[in-house]
Amino acid sequence: APESVRNFLNLAATGLFDTTIFGRVVPGFVIQVGDLYSREGKVTYEIGMRARRTLPDEPNKVLHERGILSMARGEEANTAMTSFFILVGAGTHLDGKFAAFGRVTKGMEVVDAINKAPVSEEKPDKPVRIKKATIKPCTTAA
């Protein structure tokens, strides 16, 4: 999922994921984050334009299982923008339809804690934010 990866890395490296809210939490299934309009402070024109840029669907052979990161989108194809989700449980119905592009390798206990937060209609009762998203170089070959 090269476009999804490029988009994710760019958003993280430029700090646009910083202070975004986990706006969707489905207990036992998924946590979702990356809505640039949920950031603390003013959304600039540049951020607003970035939030409107859509990505092509990039379904692949990566299975949607616990710990997988995948691009969030609406029901319509090719509507992914900046939001992504992390699976807490299996999502086999997403296989071959959504762009899986990463895997949690450390910190799954944090994902689980967010997934266990009290929610009302899939929205956390208390906002949970990404403090700072950082990119580190890979230390092993893929």
Summary of the structure (lengths in Angstrom):
residues: 142
radius of gyration: 14.4
end to end distance: 13.9
largest distance: 41.4
contacts: 377
relative contact order: 0.25
helix: 24%
strand: 19%
